[in-house]
Amino acid sequence: MQTPLAAPAGPADSTAALARAGRPGAAEPRSIVVLGSTGSVGTQALEVIERDPASFRVVGLVAGGGQVDLLAQQVRRFRPEVVAVADERAVPALREAIGPVPVVAGAEGVAQVAAWPCDIVLNGITGAVGLTSTLAALSAGRVLALANKESLIIGGPLVKRLAGPGSILPVDSEHSALAQCLWAAGPSGHDPAQVRRLVITASGGPFRGRARAELTGVTPEQALKHPTWDMGTMITLNSATLVNKGLEVIEANLLFDIPFDRITVVVHPQSVVHSMVEFVDGSTIAQASPPDMRLPISLTLGWPSRVPGAAGAVDWTKAHTWTFEPLDDEAFPSVALARHVGTQGGTAPAVYNAANEECAEAFLARRLPFLGIVDTVAAVVGEHSVTPAGSVEEVLDADAWARARARELVAAQEG
């Protein structure tokens, strides 16, 4: 796969159409479908869109269905062509609240809207459930703004098979930063042989600096107090365990075709430098901005243009101190485990992700200790027999097995 934010190469490049849509002087604003519209990424994406109605318009909204009132507000405000909810039970209340706007439901309805005619599909769904939407959008030839890293991680070969040059634009701040650094480097940034390493930064989460022994007894309330980012529950917890950073290492490998031994994680508590690229001549390019997801979101919506005023900038009139620290793999073994499953490939990443989702839910329900999350994920990964992940069915079977096995191990620990 080519660098996602590579400049448009010609008519075969998915971004070529974007260069003609929603730009200054364009006849029509760029059309956007937002998947996961009531979540953290989705609501921030809608903020970006609402600020610039001349450049963007919403044609489709998709949500799980657990926040019908919020979804109804979004429908009334943005007037999409179609709405989908994953939970069919939410349909009657939603239809009553929004009137004649078409509503579809269930997995088929979500996939239908993911493939809806538009310029960009932003996949902000959380978790493995986002895979079918990612595949539907790419199969329909849409440009995909990808916040749902799990779909790429668990369905790597399937997603890469469908993704052409420029068809995936990463929303994660780290991967957006890496792509911007590679783009800024010019021709050398598009040649993996010129890249010595990708350096992914991590805030360290709420437990940065703690030894493993100091993480016993951690409560859900403590784990969900992220020091710099305002994110959804699952992503925030994954940041506390650094599973999120492990997932990002796998995502970087898949997006940029850089081997795992050339992807480094460093702890940067200030969360201003979002990632860096070190080149073979010793030069390093970094992308810096205050921690605000609206910036990487806006970059994918406006690509290849930047959206003016999307987020605040670093105030260079004030003194700043930025620090970088090595990752403590003993206290936070999730990143090393992710490298292992990423190197294995096939269904291994799907098992890692699925087991973590189950263990995270068990921790939030106070059925599993904090350290038990990654320990149990490692146990499930260790039992798994890796297969090639050549079909959606193989990926989903591995996902289901990992969830079931994780639940068994959690239950055994409770007993």
Disulfide bonds with the S-S distance in Angstrom:
none
